[in-house]
């Protein structure tokens, strides 16, 4: 696939990952150069939301911006 060339198709979750075969994915393949490397992007409106994932990300972001002081050095 040539540099920047794009191909789109439809696939299922089970063809790429362990998951339900009924979940359809849009697959976009993008050529990344003359060496033959590609980037595959999957998207779908059918994927379920993971409620715990968002909460963990918010908490991790908040902790990463919390000031920590090194007393006694």
ZAMARGU-4260 file (C-alpha; in steps of 0.2 Angstrom, whole numbers, plus 5000, padded with zeros to 4 digits):
<rodrens>
0) 5000/5000/5000 | 5007/5017/4995 | 5011/5031/5006 | 4995/5040/5012 | 4983/5028/5002
5) 4968/5023/5012 | 4956/5008/5011 | 4940/5006/5021 | 4930/4990/5024 | 4919/4982/5036
10) 4924/4968/5048 | 4918/4960/5065 | 4926/4961/5082 | 4929/4943/5083 | 4940/4943/5067
15) 4953/4954/5076 | 4950/4952/5095 | 4941/4940/5107 | 4923/4947/5107 | 4906/4945/5100
20) 4905/4941/5082 | 4889/4951/5080 | 4898/4968/5083 | 4903/4976/5067 | 4918/4987/5065
25) 4923/5000/5052 | 4941/4996/5047 | 4952/5010/5039 | 4969/5005/5033 | 4981/5019/5030
30) 4998/5016/5020 | 5013/5023/5030 | 5026/5023/5017 | 5036/5013/5004 | 5042/5000/5017
35) 5024/4992/5017 | 5019/4997/5035 | 5001/5001/5038 | 4990/5008/5051 | 4973/5000/5054
40) 4960/5010/5063 | 4944/5002/5070 | 4928/5012/5075 | 4910/5007/5079 | 4895/5014/5086
45) 4890/4997/5093 | 4905/4995/5106 | 4899/4996/5124 | 4905/5010/5135 | 4916/5005/5150
50) 4910/5015/5164 | 4925/5011/5176 | 4938/5016/5163 | 4933/5035/5162 | 4933/5036/5181
55) 4950/5029/5183 | 4957/5041/5169 | 4950/5056/5179 | 4957/5050/5195 | 4974/5046/5188
60) 4974/5064/5179 | 4969/5072/5195 | 4983/5063/5205 | 4996/5067/5192 | 4993/5086/5194
65) 4993/5085/5213 | 5008/5094/5221 | 5020/5083/5231 | 5033/5090/5242 | 5048/5081/5248
70) 5050/5086/5266 | 5066/5082/5276 | 5078/5081/5261
</rodrens>
